[in-house]
Amino acid sequence: MSHIRHFIGLDTFEPATLRAMIERAAALKRAPDSAQNALAGKTLAMIFETPSTRTRISFDVAMSKLGGRSIALSPGELQLGRGESISDTARVLSRYVDAILLRTSNHESLLQLVESAAVPIINGLTDRTHPCQLMADILTFEEHRGAIAGQRIAWLGDGNNMAATWIQAAAQFEFSLRLACPAAYAPDAEFVDWALARGADVAVTEDIGNAVAGADCVVTDTWISMSDDAGKQKIKDLQP
């Protein structure tokens, strides 16, 4: 992996850096014209292997308001659709653009992109984590409820990529997290162990009442992800 700084996951940054990102985002939201030329002359390539509404529009609008431009691409519009490797695509795109965002159902594809690209890579969602969404969630919480540090968050539902990212965030932003998930849909123990090793107050339970007791915010996600074919059985399993 090169020395270039990528936005792959919340676990790849120091807490102070993530806090600075939140503060910068809040400042830009308060004074949107203060950085209208911050990305002048810069181009962001956005590769969407899975459909996107909010992520795509968010980055499109952000690049425009900051003076840059974005190009949205699907695998069918790239040689990826004809068998070209992620590594080759990364090297080619790096010659033309200043950063690359990837939204994919395979986290390994993101890591391959990072390994070969000569420009910063942004995780626009993988089957493992969704850090951009979580940063937006933190900002939203703090706009309405104040600093998230020391607060208690409850997660209900599938222990999916968003749940995993909330676990990482609990360690980085120092809030308590209770996740209520059926045993078959519990988050990967790797994420929980990582957070606990850093002193985070994180616990997983099957008891919804225990998870939401004393919560300052209750969070959930779609029960059926785009790459999920479990269908009706999963909905039944996740019902209280």
Residue pairs with C-beta under 8 A, 6 or more apart in sequence:
1 114
1 115
2 117
2 118
4 117
4 118
4 119
4 120
5 120
6 12
6 114
6 120
6 121
6 122
6 123
7 120
7 121
7 122
7 123
7 131
7 132
8 110
8 111
8 114
8 121
8 123
8 131
9 123
9 128
9 129
9 131
9 165
9 168
10 18
10 129
10 131
10 134
10 135
10 165
10 168
10 169
10 172
11 168
11 172
11 194
13 172
15 172
15 173
15 174
18 135
18 172
18 173
19 173
21 135
22 135
22 138
22 139
22 142
25 135
25 139
26 139
26 142
26 143
27 34
28 34
28 35
29 139
32 65
35 66
36 65
36 66
36 67
37 66
37 67
38 66
38 67
39 63
39 66
39 67
39 68
40 67
40 68
41 67
41 68
42 63
42 67
42 68
42 69
42 98
42 99
43 68
43 69
43 70
43 71
43 96
43 97
43 98
44 59
44 63
44 68
44 69
44 70
44 71
44 97
44 98
44 99
44 100
44 101
45 70
45 71
45 73
45 93
45 96
45 97
45 99
45 100
45 101
46 56
46 59
46 60
46 70
46 71
46 72
46 73
46 100
46 101
46 103
46 124
47 73
47 74
47 75
47 78
47 80
47 89
47 100
47 101
47 102
47 103
47 104
48 56
48 72
48 73
48 74
48 103
48 124
49 74
49 75
49 102
49 103
49 104
49 105
49 106
49 109
50 103
50 104
50 105
50 125
50 226
50 227
51 226
52 103
52 124
52 125
55 103
55 124
55 125
55 132
55 133
56 72
58 132
58 136
59 70
59 101
59 124
60 70
60 72
63 69
63 70
64 70
68 98
71 97
74 81
75 81
78 84
78 89
79 88
79 89
80 86
80 89
85 112
86 109
86 112
86 113
86 116
87 112
87 113
87 115
87 116
88 116
89 113
90 100
90 112
90 113
90 115
90 116
90 117
90 118
91 116
91 117
91 118
93 100
93 117
93 119
94 100
94 117
94 118
94 119
95 118
97 119
98 119
98 120
99 119
99 120
99 121
99 122
100 113
100 117
100 119
100 120
100 121
100 122
101 121
101 122
101 123
101 124
102 109
102 110
102 113
102 121
102 122
102 123
102 124
102 126
103 124
103 125
103 126
104 110
104 125
104 126
104 127
105 126
105 127
105 226
105 227
106 126
106 127
107 126
107 127
107 128
107 129
109 126
110 121
110 123
110 126
113 121
114 121
122 132
123 129
123 130
123 131
123 132
124 132
125 132
125 133
125 161
126 161
127 161
127 227
128 161
128 164
129 161
129 164
129 165
129 168
130 161
130 162
130 165
131 165
131 168
133 162
133 165
134 162
134 165
134 166
134 168
134 169
137 219
138 148
138 169
138 173
141 148
141 151
141 217
142 148
145 151
145 216
145 217
148 173
148 175
149 173
149 174
149 175
150 174
150 175
150 176
151 175
151 176
151 216
151 217
152 175
152 176
152 177
152 178
152 214
152 215
152 216
152 217
153 166
153 170
153 175
153 176
153 177
153 178
153 215
153 216
153 217
153 218
153 219
154 177
154 178
154 179
154 180
154 211
154 212
154 215
154 217
154 218
154 219
155 163
155 166
155 177
155 178
155 179
155 180
155 181
155 211
155 219
155 220
156 179
156 180
156 181
156 208
156 211
156 212
156 218
156 219
156 220
157 163
157 180
157 181
157 185
157 220
157 221
157 223
157 238
158 181
158 185
158 221
158 223
158 225
158 234
158 238
159 179
159 181
159 185
159 186
159 187
159 188
159 204
160 185
160 187
160 221
160 225
161 225
162 221
163 179
163 181
163 187
163 221
164 187
164 188
164 191
166 177
166 179
166 219
167 177
167 179
167 187
167 191
167 192
167 194
167 195
167 200
167 202
168 191
168 194
168 195
169 175
169 177
170 176
170 177
170 195
170 200
170 201
170 202
171 194
171 195
171 198
171 199
171 200
171 202
174 200
175 201
176 201
176 202
177 195
177 200
177 201
177 202
177 203
178 202
178 203
178 204
178 205
178 210
178 211
178 212
178 215
179 186
179 187
179 202
179 203
179 204
179 205
179 211
180 205
180 206
180 207
180 208
180 210
180 211
180 212
181 187
181 204
181 206
182 206
182 237
182 238
183 206
184 237
185 234
185 237
185 238
186 204
187 204
192 202
192 204
195 202
196 202
205 211
208 240
212 218
223 234
223 235
223 238
224 230
224 231
224 234
224 235
228 234
